[in-house]
């Protein structure tokens, strides 16, 4: 990499913009990003009170709507609109990250092992998305989040920052990524 | 043109619209209140006595329903817990009308302070209010109980303090603030100590959050567990299962 921090930051911003725009390049990608975003939101919200979610879903799986609605309200009452907005943002970014990671994996399969370096950041981004969900779930229930700094919003901001960082690092999965972000 | 590999206006619009719809949907679900505006006051309320077959100490605890009801519902709650408020406003009225007032089951209110710093003091307030009105006017306890939950604001746990609970107590007909304050001073420590064994029972039953419920068949000894603000139908099913077990 050449250039100072300003150039690196400009590159990262451009790469992030490209990464965020990638799901818009085909209907299938857009659909996959939407499905993953929705699924991530459902998982995040249900994992805020796992015992309740498991009981509701095992009694009647069609009650998933009730569980998601009730727990969305619970997340809002515990952490406010900011907390809810962060969860929703996290879900949308996870949708983009997973779609981009899938594209990177497909490209790596078509090409050679050498591109695995380019695939890694994308996989990390996707991994980060699922890890975030796991961390929230491991905390047990929304009550526990209330004990964290800013009702757990700090943790959510951290998750989003990490996701944005990896998305920007991976850039547009259609282009080659060498030496940690430069274009080939 | 809707070319593969290009960012088209149509897809950008669909994505923008979807994100907007998703955000609005989440905001709507978050702000939607299912509360009926009415709170439940049982037809009969009694003070519990002794320890049950499930090892829950009911001595002097507020219990909604008939003393000889065949099913016990142990309800662990916290006045600072929004999910408990949801149970109180959306499920308890129907559960009360269909199962407590009919003599099918009785519901014991047990504190499980777990949400904020004021959870335990709030539980002590509740216990002191109940001690004052248990014999004379048990309905006043339920009015106070509902009023305390109604004070929960839209977000956070900062609302709960001595001043707020004193105001709720003062505004509830049939409850004297000075008697409750005296109880808090004189019996506060004992009440706190007596909360612990029942919380330990909840934890032993693997109830990790509030509201938490154990349904116990007093004849057969069968028990079931519900955690969270389940819809009324799930309670009705659980009561039916425990009754038949």
Interface residues (C-beta under 8 A of the other chain):
Chain A: X21 X23 X24 X25 X26 X27 X30 X33 X34 X37 X38 X41 X49 X51 X52 X53 X55 X56 X59 X60 X63 X66 X68 X69 X70 X72 X73 X74 X75 X76 X77 X78 X79 X80 X81 X84 X85 X87 X88 X92 X140 X141 X142 X143 X146 X151 X174
Chain B: X4 X5 X6 X7 X8 X11 X12 X14 X15 X18 X19 X22 X23 X26 X27 X29 X30 X31 X32 X33 X34 X81 X82 X83 X86 X114 X115 X116 X152 X154 X155 X156 X157 X206 X207 X208 X209 X210 X226 X227 X228 X229 X230 X231 X234 X237
